[in-house]
Amino acid sequence: MSEPSFLPVLAGHANAGDAPAPTTPKKVPHQGGAVNPGAAALEARFPGAVHRVDVVWGETTVIVAREQLADIVRWLHDDPSQRYDYCSDITAVEFRDMERPIEVVWHLRSIPFRRFIRLKVLLTKGEPLVVPSVYGVYRGADWLERECYDMFGIRFEGHPDLRRLLMWEQYKEGFPLRKDFPLRGRFSRSEQLRQILAQNPEAKYSMEELSVIDAFEDLPPDMRQRLGKGEQVGE
Amino acid sequence: MGLDTRAADTGVSFNPSQQESWVTTRLDFLVNWGRANSLWPMPFGTACCAIEFMATAASKFDLARFGMERMSFSPRQADVLICAGRVPFKLAPVIRRIWQQMPQPKWSIAMGACASTGNGIFDNYAVVQGIDTIIPVDVYVPGCPPRPEALMYGIMMLQKKIMNERMADRSLRHEMEPDPTSKLYIPPALIDEMSENFGNSVHQTRSGL
């Protein structure tokens, strides 16, 4: 009998056979509660890389060292006892307190074990905001990291195409979700309108997205160089 | 049944020499009447106003009564641009391009508070504070979002406006670009100095272009 080419994934199928059926947990405490076993496994596997483990509303948050984040995510994804195969979100949090570092957050979910873990890396303000990319582990991290870069200016080292996602690529005013960004932007309304109306509408998009070769001359030089390196232009 | 020969007298006969087969009217009236009753809208729906716009076009409210049942999804065949929803800066050059692609005569309706003024709650770094900073607007429809009745009232106002246009008035259809050599030219800085802020945003200036 040949192996079927596609196996349906049942959530929690890697748990032991006598595992109880999932129910909605009740009376979850704000602090404390059952810790995700992945946290202890991480501390054993990466000694010194785990700075703190919090359990808030039943969800485990692990604050880890930036240098080892790529290895940690790779291990969480690959290890048969963890199998975190779904990266549901990558985002960042900045606080008004200038002393408090910016937190970059990864939400990982293990569908086979029905587990959730949240990784955080603390970045001190004033230093370069650089974290390793997890694009090599989760392909879906592509746009999540681009959005995080667009809104917070956090550079994901190793991302193959780190450019703005929501704002246009020629946006010059900074990173809108940072606390030092004024609500209405840095430029006056007339300057904002003047800059945006001076643009070719097709030039805001890359040729991979729109395949408009007419806009090529209007693209900024770095984009032209990147796209001019023989990448395919769709019909 | 079928191929019977037609009866000799079907009841309708037409003999120009015996009837008054012509009327007189003003050309303005005739042309405007035709234009006002066959407006083809170019829907530019970006938000919840577009849902109300769809409801207006659907059977219950039936935009076809105004000769507008033909949604023109190409600006080349459109008469009236209906901007339904807020326009972010990223879309500003797009709506400008669509407006430039529409042939004259053309009109535009700013449907809802966002398209008209930016709606206050969207007074932020990403949203255009009213599309009248980008394209000329004929009718503003207030509401958040407006009911279909409100949009139809706006359309009827636009029809009244069209009925009162004169073909001899070339300035209506004349698109002008700013000409710095003209004696009438006022530099943007001077416009801002002379005029007051408008719209919801205290950062909105008249010289937006």
Chai-1 contact restraints between the chains, C-beta under 6 A:
chainA,res_idxA,chainB,res_idxB,connection_type,confidence,min_distance_angstrom,max_distance_angstrom,comment,restraint_id
A,W168,B,K90,contact,1.0,0.0,6.0,A-B,restraint_1
A,P176,B,Y125,contact,1.0,0.0,6.0,A-B,restraint_2
A,L183,B,N124,contact,1.0,0.0,6.0,A-B,restraint_3
A,R184,B,Y125,contact,1.0,0.0,6.0,A-B,restraint_4
A,R184,B,H203,contact,1.0,0.0,6.0,A-B,restraint_5
A,G185,B,Y125,contact,1.0,0.0,6.0,A-B,restraint_6
A,R189,B,H203,contact,1.0,0.0,6.0,A-B,restraint_7
A,R189,B,Q204,contact,1.0,0.0,6.0,A-B,restraint_8
A,S190,B,T205,contact,1.0,0.0,6.0,A-B,restraint_9
A,S190,B,S207,contact,1.0,0.0,6.0,A-B,restraint_10
A,S190,B,G208,contact,1.0,0.0,6.0,A-B,restraint_11
A,L193,B,T133,contact,1.0,0.0,6.0,A-B,restraint_12
A,L193,B,G208,contact,1.0,0.0,6.0,A-B,restraint_13
A,I196,B,F89,contact,1.0,0.0,6.0,A-B,restraint_14
A,I196,B,A92,contact,1.0,0.0,6.0,A-B,restraint_15
A,L197,B,P93,contact,1.0,0.0,6.0,A-B,restraint_16
A,Q199,B,P93,contact,1.0,0.0,6.0,A-B,restraint_17
A,P201,B,P93,contact,1.0,0.0,6.0,A-B,restraint_18
A,P201,B,V94,contact,1.0,0.0,6.0,A-B,restraint_19
A,P201,B,R97,contact,1.0,0.0,6.0,A-B,restraint_20
